[in-house]
Amino acid sequence: MSLDPEELWRKHQRWIDLVTGMHAEFQWTKNASVAWHSPRKPLAASKVALVCTAGIHLASQPAYDLSNPRGDWSFREIPSDSPAGAISVSHAHYDTEAAERDIDCVFPIRTLRALAARGVVGAVAKTHYGMMGFVPNGAPVAQESAPAIARRLAEEGVDAVLLTPG
């Protein structure tokens, strides 16, 4: 199935209109520059972590604040050895039914472990990160959450991150 670029543009515009119409505090966060870095080593020698904005957290951790019109830019640490059944989903801006049935569809930890076992990736990070992607003004994510997560990933020696949305 080929996607018509004009139709994709119209869908994107409808989404922008919907988001800005539903959330009075919505602000576009512009990225002035792209911080592109070439991989320092092959994926087969890299430690890989997951960062997921689908609202995942351990059942033992506090859920995200779904009632805050400003969103919730906090994050949760997810230990790599967490069983899939210990991971919950708190998000009100997408249908979480599939994620609740199989967390791997938004947080592919089992798949990442399998890739490491096959040698496709060098190692799985000990810690992964969950966030709720609904934040109408992305400034707190850019100024607080993302730098904190990046520091922790660097401290653990993570070489690559797979970002998964909801």
C-alpha positions, 0 to 999 in steps of 0.5 A: 500500500503506497501512501499519498504524500498529499493525504499524509499532509492533510492527516498531519494538518488535521492532527495539528488542528485537533491537538491545538483545539483540544489543549489550550496549553499546547505549545510546539517545541521547536528543535533549533538543531539536530544533534546527530551522532554517528554510532561509535561502535557496531550495534552487535557490540552496543549496550541498548536501552528502551525509552518509552513514551507510552505511559509504562511504569511498574505496577508498584510505581505511581501511575502518571497524572492523567488529570493534569491538563499540562501533562506529566513529564515525570519518568519511571525507571524500569529494571531490565529484568522486570517481568512483563506482567509487572509493567502497567500502562497509564495513558489517556491519549491512545487506546492502551488495550493492545499494550495491556495485552502485550507490553512488548508492542510498546515496550519491546523488552522481550524482543530486545532480550531476544536480539541480545541472545542472538548477538544482534545487539551487544547487551541489554541495559540494566535500566530502561525508562518510561514516560507518558508522552502527553505533555502539551508544552514540551519544554519541561521534557527538554529541560528536565526529563530528557537530560536526567534520563540521558545522564542516567543512560550515560552513567550506565554506559548505554550506547544506543536507545530505542525510543518507542511511542504509544 
